[in-house]
Structures are given as structure tokens and as C-alpha cells.
Amino acid sequence: MRKLIWGKTFASALKRTIKKHPTLNKDVEETLRVLIKKPFAPQLETHKLKGKLSGSWACTVEYDLRIIFDFVKSKGQKEDDILLLEIGTHDEVY
């Protein structure tokens, strides 16, 4: 089974985001649940990034909130794990 790996930057950014907007907590939790099960679910709008973030991926939590992540190989598993890198508004993460 795929698992989420929380990067330090992601954890810090999530704390800041939830502190500013506590109502987003449920949306973030639901997005992470979907991401772990089906990373390319239509509601996530998952897309590959270009430029300085080339090789990473982004998905949408809500209109202007994104999660940046990488797929990482995991020994003995056929599915890649997901390394959570950053969360924030479009301008904050890109």
C-alpha cells in the first residue's frame, strides 16, 4: 500500500496554513486521503510541474491551495510512495 511521507517543509507550511485558515483542515485531510488512494483522481487536478520544480507534481486542495509532491520508489511495493514537499497558495508554491 502506498504511504505519505511528510517533508519538513510541508509539515511547517501545513501548520501555517491551518493556523491562518482553520476551516481548510478538513479539505486538506480529504485531499490527502484521495491522493494516497488515487493520485490522479479528477478532483485533484494532478499535473506535472515544469521549470524549477520540474519532476515534481501538484494537486489542488481548493481553488487557490496546492500540494506539491514527488513520487518515490519503495522497495518491495509496486506503488510509489508520495513525498509531500509543500502546501500553499499558487503564488507561495510556484
Protein Blocks (a to p, Z undefined) as FASTA:
>chain_A
ZZddddfklmmmmmmmmmmmmmlmmmmmmmmmmmmmmmmbfklopacdehjlgoiacddf
blmlccdddddddehiabdcdddfbgcdfklmZZ
